[in-house]
Amino acid sequence: VTGVIVAVPQDILVSGHVIAEGAQAIPPAVIVEGNGKPATAQNRNTGTFILSLEKGENSISVRNIPEGYRLKSITYGDVDLQKQPLKLDGPANWDIIVRLAPKN
């Protein structure tokens, strides 16, 4: 077969971590997703994760927030990912920070 072009999407690996205000040394376990797909690697003992994301716009979300916590913020550099998608056009320059806070 000749004249066929196969386009392979180039995924970008973006690392991140979960920070829980007022928590013990091990942050609570949550599920971080990019475009509805869970993190490809997640270390629950350190709160770190890696998302495999596509170039372009990506929606980032968090599931399974434990009782007693609320999602305070999800950021990538100075971008608030609760209000805007994560736009990637090359290698990741920042970590995604998921911040949890105690419920009042």
DAPE-V725973 format. One record per residue. N is the residue number from 1. PHI is phi in degrees with one decimal (* if undefined). NEAR is the number of other ideal C-beta (glycine too) atoms within 10 Angstrom. Layout:
# DAPE-V725973
N:PHI:NEAR ; N:PHI:NEAR
This chain:
# DAPE-V725973
1:*:3 ; 2:-125.9:3 ; 3:75.0:4 ; 4:-102.7:5 ; 5:-113.2:4 ; 6:-104.8:4 ; 7:-91.0:5 ; 8:-105.9:5 ; 9:-62.6:8 ; 10:-96.9:9 ; 11:-77.6:14 ; 12:-114.6:19 ; 13:-86.3:12 ; 14:-122.3:23 ; 15:-91.1:14 ; 16:-165.9:23 ; 17:-152.8:16 ; 18:-101.0:23 ; 19:-119.6:14 ; 20:-115.6:21 ; 21:-65.5:11 ; 22:71.1:9 ; 23:-96.1:16 ; 24:-67.6:7 ; 25:-61.0:7 ; 26:-98.2:11 ; 27:-68.3:22 ; 28:-60.9:17 ; 29:-78.0:13 ; 30:-132.8:22 ; 31:-109.7:13 ; 32:-99.6:22 ; 33:-126.0:17 ; 34:-120.4:26 ; 35:54.7:16 ; 36:83.8:7 ; 37:-102.6:12 ; 38:-67.0:12 ; 39:-53.6:20 ; 40:-76.0:13 ; 41:-141.3:11 ; 42:-146.8:18 ; 43:-105.9:11 ; 44:-68.2:13 ; 45:-73.0:9 ; 46:-108.4:12 ; 47:77.5:22 ; 48:-94.0:16 ; 49:-153.7:25 ; 50:-132.5:18 ; 51:-109.0:25 ; 52:-99.8:14 ; 53:-118.7:22 ; 54:-89.5:14 ; 55:-62.0:13 ; 56:104.4:13 ; 57:-88.5:12 ; 58:-132.9:20 ; 59:-92.9:13 ; 60:-113.0:23 ; 61:-141.7:15 ; 62:-130.4:17 ; 63:-122.7:10 ; 64:59.7:9 ; 65:-70.7:17 ; 66:-68.4:11 ; 67:-54.5:6 ; 68:95.4:12 ; 69:-124.0:18 ; 70:-133.8:10 ; 71:-77.3:15 ; 72:-88.5:15 ; 73:-163.5:13 ; 74:-131.5:21 ; 75:-129.9:19 ; 76:-135.9:21 ; 77:64.0:11 ; 78:-101.0:6 ; 79:-91.4:16 ; 80:-84.9:10 ; 81:-76.7:20 ; 82:-83.4:13 ; 83:-111.9:7 ; 84:-135.1:12 ; 85:-75.1:13 ; 86:-83.9:24 ; 87:-99.6:11 ; 88:-120.0:20 ; 89:-130.9:7 ; 90:-169.0:8 ; 91:-56.6:8 ; 92:-70.3:18 ; 93:-102.2:9 ; 94:-132.3:14 ; 95:-95.9:15 ; 96:-83.9:26 ; 97:-110.9:15 ; 98:-101.7:25 ; 99:-112.0:15 ; 100:-106.2:24 ; 101:-131.1:15 ; 102:-63.5:12 ; 103:-72.3:9 ; 104:-99.1:4
